[in-house]
Amino acid sequence: MPAPVPLDRPPEGGPYFFGTGGGYEYNVVLGGAGLALAFTGPGAWSLDALFGSAPTGQTTGVIALLVGVAGAAAQLASRRTETVNVPARAH
């Protein structure tokens, strides 16, 4: 979830979901919850545990963090930064 934090800035203070006025809190909460799940594992009642493939531990959490940061860096590197001039509408 690192990528949406710098990307969710609509022009002119547009609409936000839980982050009114330029906030980033919602994205940080989602990222923290994902990392908490990665570090602690899915739990005893999950499908992963049922099938015997429940990865847990510090190594899994660090891998999830690195994959998330790498994905965010790739997304930020590939986004377009050019501006497009749209002609104004006549009223």
N, C-alpha and C positions, 0 to 999 in steps of 0.2 A: 503493500500500500504506500510506498514512498512516492510514487509518481503522481497520484491525484493531489497531493498537498500543494505543489507549486502550480499545477494545472487548473485548479478550480477557481480561478480568478476571472469571473466574467467582467466585461467592460462596464463601466459606469455603475458599479456596485449592484449588479443584477441579483437574481434570486439565488438563495443558498438553501441547503437542506441541513438544518441544525447548526450551521455556521454563519449566522446572519452577520452582515457587516464585514465580510472578509475573514471569517474564522476558519480554522483548520482542525478544530477539535474533533469533529465527527470522523475524519479520516485517520487521525491519530488513534482514536478509540478502536476503530476497526483493525488497524495495523497491530495495535497492542493485543487485541483479542486473538488475532491470528497467530501471533508469536507465542502467546500464552498456551494456545492449543498445541502448537508445534513443539514447545518445550515439555509440556506435561503429558502429551499423548491423547488419544481419542477417548479413553475410558473403557471400563469393563463391559458396558452394554452396547458398544458400537459394533458395526459390521466388520471393522478391521480386527477387533478382538475375536469376534465369532469365527473369522476365517484364519486366525492365527498370525496375522501380519500387522500387529499394532506397534509401529515404531515410536519410541519414546526416548527421552534423554537429551542431554546437552548437545550431542552431535547432531541430532535431528533438528533441533532448534536453530543451531548455527547454520546448517545447510539451508533451512527455510529462509533465514534472514539473508544469506548471501544470494540465493536465487531471487528473492524479492528485490533486493537492491540492484542486481544485475538486470532484471526485467525492467525496473524503473529507469535505469540509465539508458537502456536500449530504447525505451519509449520516448524519453526526453530527447535523445539524440536524433531520433527519426522524425520528430514533429516539425512542421513547417513554421517558419518565423516570418515569412513574407506577408506584407499587408496587401489587401485587395481593396481598391477604390471602387465603391459602389456609387453610381450616380444618384443624386438626391431626387426624390419624387416631387413632382409639381403638385401643389395643392389646389 
